[in-house]
Amino acid sequence: NGDYIVSNNGLTVIFNVSGQLATKIFIFDETPEDIIVASSDGSNVNVLIAKEYALISSYPNPFNPVTEIQYSIENSGFVTIAIYNLIGQKVINLVSGYTRSGDYSIHWNGRDEYGLAIPSGTYLISLTQNSGTTTQKVTLLK
């Protein structure tokens, strides 16, 4: 596709001599220490670098009465995991605090912050760390 990736001494450079990257998403087995994306004239191109956190899965989905939410934190930091309904109202905070890097799981029993059972439907699991957020849908059946 014409894209080149060169890595040496912890530095990764991504470029395409035509000036246009053909690949829109690059996935690395290990996160490079530094990434430079350059245009054909050698100037740096601003890019979004993700993968500090990930919602891996919720199982079962759909669920009744409990689902297990698995997630991964690559860099330690403040993490929030909350459940929202489809009109954006927060149902419950499941996690809110400093979390070390690693793989985790938490159970949600389909109840709100007051312990009340919520109606059947689709809800959003939201994981926020630093300035980024990722969401996943989960469906509660009764």
Secondary structure in CASP SS format (residue, H / E / C, confidence):
PFRMAT SS
TARGET T0000
AUTHOR 0000-0000-0000
METHOD secondary structure of the structure
MODEL  1
N C 1.00
G C 1.00
D E 1.00
Y E 1.00
I E 1.00
V E 1.00
S E 1.00
N E 1.00
N C 1.00
G C 1.00
L E 1.00
T E 1.00
V E 1.00
I E 1.00
F E 1.00
N E 1.00
V C 1.00
S C 1.00
G C 1.00
Q C 1.00
L C 1.00
A C 1.00
T C 1.00
K C 1.00
I C 1.00
F C 1.00
I C 1.00
F C 1.00
D C 1.00
E C 1.00
T C 1.00
P C 1.00
E C 1.00
D E 1.00
I E 1.00
I E 1.00
V E 1.00
A E 1.00
S C 1.00
S C 1.00
D C 1.00
G C 1.00
S C 1.00
N E 1.00
V C 1.00
N C 1.00
V C 1.00
L C 1.00
I C 1.00
A C 1.00
K C 1.00
E C 1.00
Y E 1.00
A E 1.00
L E 1.00
I E 1.00
S E 1.00
S E 1.00
Y E 1.00
P C 1.00
N C 1.00
P C 1.00
F E 1.00
N C 1.00
P C 1.00
V C 1.00
T E 1.00
E E 1.00
I E 1.00
Q E 1.00
Y E 1.00
S E 1.00
I E 1.00
E C 1.00
N C 1.00
S C 1.00
G E 1.00
F E 1.00
V E 1.00
T E 1.00
I E 1.00
A E 1.00
I E 1.00
Y E 1.00
N C 1.00
L C 1.00
I C 1.00
G C 1.00
Q C 1.00
K E 1.00
V E 1.00
I E 1.00
N E 1.00
L E 1.00
V E 1.00
S E 1.00
G E 1.00
Y E 1.00
T E 1.00
R C 1.00
S C 1.00
G E 1.00
D E 1.00
Y E 1.00
S E 1.00
I E 1.00
H E 1.00
W E 1.00
N C 1.00
G C 1.00
R E 1.00
D C 1.00
E C 1.00
Y C 1.00
G C 1.00
L C 1.00
A E 1.00
I C 1.00
P C 1.00
S C 1.00
G E 1.00
T E 1.00
Y E 1.00
L E 1.00
I E 1.00
S E 1.00
L E 1.00
T E 1.00
Q E 1.00
N C 1.00
S C 1.00
G E 1.00
T E 1.00
T E 1.00
T E 1.00
Q E 1.00
K E 1.00
V E 1.00
T E 1.00
L E 1.00
L C 1.00
K C 1.00
END
